[in-house]
Amino acid sequence: MKNWTPEQWGDFFESLSLMLLEASLSIAFVGGIFAILYGLIHVSQPMEGQSLNDKAMFAILTPLMIFLPTIIDKIIAKKTESRVKEKGDNV
């Protein structure tokens, strides 16, 4: 590891930063899902309709839950595409 070239160090830090980004987005996605489930299961609901707090929570979390998987997929696809181009493989 101490005899790495600057290119190898650059690849290492790029991979590390992408891994941390993907992990943090995944944690946010799972946390959002648990927030929704907790709100639905453990918080008492009114007898009719939906509470105002739940409406606000869903208004905030719905776009987040739609876009986070898309962002994670695009990051993984971009990383895979760059590695395929480097190797010259035709996929």
N, C-alpha and C positions, 0 to 999 in steps of 0.2 A: 504494500500500500504506500510505502514511503518513496518508492521508485516510479510512481505514476507520472505520466506526461501531463502537461497542462490540458490537453484534450480529454484525457481520461478523467481528470478532476472536474472539468466542465460537464462531462456526461454524468458523472456521479452527482454533482450538485443539482443538475437539471432533473435527474430522476428523483432525487430526494425531495426537491421542492414540489414536483408533480405528485409524489406520493402523499406528502403532507397536505397538499391542497385537496386531493381526492378524499383523504381520510377526514379532513375537517368538514367537507361538504356532505360526506356520508353520515357523519355524526349529527350534523344539523338536520338531515333528512330523517334519520331514525328518531331524533329528539322531537321533531315535529309530529311524527306519527304517534309517539308515546303521549304527547300533549293532547292530541285529539282523542286518543283512546281513554286517557285519564278523565278528560272532560266529559266524555260520554258515559263512562262507567261509574265513576266514583263521586261525581258532583250531582247533587240533587237537582232535578229538573222540575219546571212547573208542570201542572197537570195538563194544560192545553198549550199547544204551540211550542215554540223554542225560546229560550231565554235570550235577552239582549246580549249578555256576555258571550253566549255560544255563537250568536250570529256574528259578533265582532271577531271572535277567535277564528271562525271559519273564513271570514272575509280576508283575514291576514294570512292564514296558513294555506288556503287553497292555491293561490298563485305560487307560493313557495314550494308546495308539494308537486306542482306541475313542472316547474322549471328546474328544480335541483337534479332530478334524474337525467334530464336533457343535458344539463351542463356537465355532469359527471361523464355521461356517454360521449359527449363531444371531446372532452379532454382525453379520454382513453383512446378514441378514434384518431385524434391528432397525433398522439404519441405513437400509436401503432403505425400510422401512415408514414411518419418520419423515419421509423426504424426500417420499414419495408423499402423505402426509397434509398436508405443508406446501404442496405444489403443488395439492392438491385433485383430483388425477387419480384416476380409478377404474380400478384394474388388476385 
